Amino acid sequence: MTSTTEFARKYGPWALVAGASDGVGATFAESLAARGVDVVLIARRAEVLNDVASGIAERHGVGTRVLALDLAQPQAAAQILEGVADLEIGMLVYCAGADPNFAPFLSNSIETAESMVQRNCVVPMQLCHQLAQPMVARGRGGIVIFGSGAGLAGGPNMVAYGASKAFDMVFAESLWAELHGEGVDVLGVILGKTNTPALRRLEHSRGQLSSEDAVPEGAAAVEDVVAEAIENLGNGPTLMAGEQMRAAAGFLGSLSRNEAVALISAASAGAMGAS
Ligand SMILES: NC(=O)c1ccc[n+]([C@@H]2O[C@H](COP(=O)([O-])OP(=O)(O)OC[C@H]3O[C@@H](n4cnc5c(N)ncnc54)[C@H](OP(=O)(O)O)[C@@H]3O)[C@@H](O)[C@H]2O)c1
């Protein structure tokens, strides 16, 4: 266990957290701030983001900056880089990425799928390309990218989402292979069902949850998966977060690809909340 000062020296002074107004990102930002790292918070809802930022500043006395923007827009990465040009970013945490739809590929417009790829693949890749260069030059830093069990094998209702999460996992693994020898920790965190507002909204909209405040059955606590991720920053490239995710990944890995897809398809027919 590293001390707060050591942690901030390795991963600070600033961390950029994409998808920080709620869920995994807000909790991750809070945990970094508790370790003395200043945080740049990104999401679309400015008001919510400002509340998260002021709460973090009050509780931990760190610096905060808010960038309210849509990560699915083509100019998102350029806007972010401009917004942090005066800061030394020692860590990038890319959380935004859940699928609010869980619907067949052909029932949505192609723009919906393109936005998913933009937000989940193109923008994190652009940010890594720019922000990792100074990290390598400093010989320290960290990059965390959130993936999903949905990226381990294909299945219906998550065509673009699952594919984007497979990209995220392999992207993080490959980046780790290139950067961990340069002092930059890269970690792909693969989540299973996790109790966040995004999951609760999805399950409620599908009639699987009585209210948006109820706890989805079998969901991991967001604090637990974030704590596990922070504990394992230096143990990349990939962390299957939580016992259930590890068991599921182990089982899927024991199957052929075709068997795995058949299994996911059967589970999906039972209307699982893949978020
Ligand atoms: N929760 C689960 O069960 C689960 C399971 C497997 C994997 N994961 C992965 O874990 C990560 C975090 O998931 P999560 O459940 O916390 O939900 P999420 O919807 O990925 O994250 C919510 C945060 O992302 C922001 N966000 C979403 N779309 C955005 C956009 N286009 N532009 C800017 N900000 C955006 C939201 O803020 P605004 O609405 O204010 O923009 C919010 O702050 C995701 O990568 C997801 O794929 C989650």
The ligand as an ORCA input file, in Angstrom:
! r2SCAN-3c Opt
* xyz 0 1
  N     -22.530     -0.545    -14.265
  C     -22.336     -1.732    -14.783
  O     -23.059     -2.712    -14.465
  C     -21.208     -1.978    -15.758
  C     -20.987     -3.287    -16.203
  C     -19.965     -3.519    -17.095
  C     -19.146     -2.472    -17.504
  N     -19.378     -1.216    -17.051
  C     -18.516     -0.138    -17.545
  O     -18.124      0.718    -16.492
  C     -18.013      2.058    -16.945
  C     -18.821      2.978    -16.055
  O     -20.167      2.587    -16.089
  P     -21.326      3.306    -15.283
  O     -22.298      2.245    -14.929
  O     -20.752      4.152    -14.219
  O     -22.094      4.196    -16.348
  P     -21.649      5.163    -17.536
  O     -22.891      5.573    -18.222
  O     -20.610      4.592    -18.369
  O     -20.997      6.349    -16.774
  C     -21.733      7.376    -16.322
  C     -20.896      8.623    -16.463
  O     -20.472      8.807    -17.812
  C     -20.955     10.061    -18.286
  N     -21.241      9.956    -19.710
  C     -21.956      9.014    -20.355
  N     -22.009      9.298    -21.667
  C     -21.305     10.439    -21.848
  C     -21.009     11.246    -22.984
  N     -21.460     10.939    -24.201
  N     -20.248     12.342    -22.805
  C     -19.805     12.687    -21.581
  N     -20.056     11.968    -20.474
  C     -20.803     10.858    -20.608
  C     -22.188     10.312    -17.437
  O     -22.441     11.678    -17.246
  P     -23.500     12.565    -18.028
  O     -24.761     11.791    -18.117
  O     -23.596     13.767    -17.128
  O     -22.885     12.875    -19.317
  C     -21.720      9.766    -16.090
  O     -20.870     10.692    -15.449
  C     -18.492      2.049    -18.412
  O     -17.365      2.038    -19.253
  C     -19.249      0.746    -18.563
  O     -19.156      0.226    -19.879
  C     -20.397     -0.930    -16.185
*
